[in-house]
Amino acid sequence: MPLPSSFRLRQGAMEGSSMNQHDADVRIILRIPGNWSHPAALLERVPDGVELTPEGLVLPDGTELEWMPLLPDDQFPGIFRSACRADALEEELEVLDSYSVNIALTGPGGSLSSAAAMLRAGAAIIQAGGAGVFIDNSGVAHGGQDWLEMADDGGSDAISYAFVNIIRGQSELWTMGMHVLGLPDLAMTSLDHPADTDTMIEVIRYLCEADRPIGDGHVLADEDGARFRVVSSTGHVFEPGSPMHNPWGRFQLVSMKEIAESN
């Protein structure tokens, strides 16, 4: 979500190899629980203009996606709750606890536009009675009302907030799910300062807004003088075939102050 911050990043003058977008096969996978008693109960409630058939889901703009009903399991409600970025509404949790089917939506990823299409597709199932959305690519979940608000916004901030997970370890902050947007995942050293999360969010916003690739050796700098060098990293890399695998790799944001202090 947008932050009230003057922090802006610019690509520095240091030369470096860049990671351009390519034809990587990224598939976005959403799981939407609901307590529909019969497939007809779902079909009857999808919004006007959305076509849902056994062959797939078609959005009003012609975007075609795959869908599949999955059987419920006892573990999913707990996983959903623990993955929620913000508290879901009580009525949404009631549906989650009694859900009879998980609707799995699958479609192409790798760009803001493809992620936006999945945002709209998920909203259609929410409007038909879904409780919320769990994203296999990043392990993050959202309650239905929050998802509808992000879909209605449709901007790059809302899209990145919906799909990208920011995870805090003991000494590091890193992202998961950036490949959904066609971008490498990011990591940075963190001492559990709230400002570190703000910095990471601003970097994500910059990359989404600027539509510029970054690569090993590039420098990012804010208006107040903080500078980060982009360095290739192999930490927290998922294997090909995993929905969390990022074909654009992972980059560490190394503070130039850290570099100076280590020399």
C-alpha positions, 0 to 999 in steps of 0.5 A: 500500500502507498506510504506517506514517504518522500523516499524515492529511488533512482538508478545510479551511474555504476555500470552493471549487467541488467536482468531483462524480462524474458519469456519465463514460464511463470504461473500464478496460482490462487486458492479461494475457499468457499462453502458452495454446496454445488458447482451451480451455486458458484456459477449462478453468482459470478458477476455479469460479464465473467464466463465460468465453464468447465473449460476455464474462466474468461474475464470481460476483457477476454483473458482466459484462465484455468480453474479447478475445484479442490477438496477441503482439508483440515490444515488449510484454514489455519494456514490461511489465518497465519498467512493473512497480511491483515485480519480477515472479517469475522464473516469471512473466517466463518466461511473459511472454517466451514469451506467445502471447496477450494477454487484454484485459479491458475494463469500466466504471470511475469508482469504487472498486467498479468498479475492485475488480471489474476487480481480481477479473476480472484475478485470475481470468485470472491463476489461469488461467495469466496472467503479470501485468497491464498497465493501459492507463489508467495505464501500470503493470504488476504480476506475477501473484502481486502482483495476486492479493494485491491482489485478495485484500485488496480494500481501498481501499489495495490498489485505488489501489496497483494502478491509480494510477501515481505519476510523478516528473519533474525538478521535479514529482510527478503521478498517472496513472489516478485516473479509474479510481477516479472521482477527478481526477489530482493533481500537486505540486512535488517536489525528489526527496524521498522524503517527497513521494511519501509525501505524495502516497500519503497524499492518494490514501489520504485521497481514497479513504477519505473518499469526498469530492470535492475542487475548485479552492480547497479546502485539505488540511491534515495533523495536523502543520500542512502545508497544500496548496491545490487548484488546477486544472491543465492539465499532462499532460492526455490527450485524450478517447478516450485510456484515460488521459484523466481526465474529472475533470481534474487538480489541483495541490497547492500548498503554502501555504508556497510561496504565502506565499513567492511573495507 
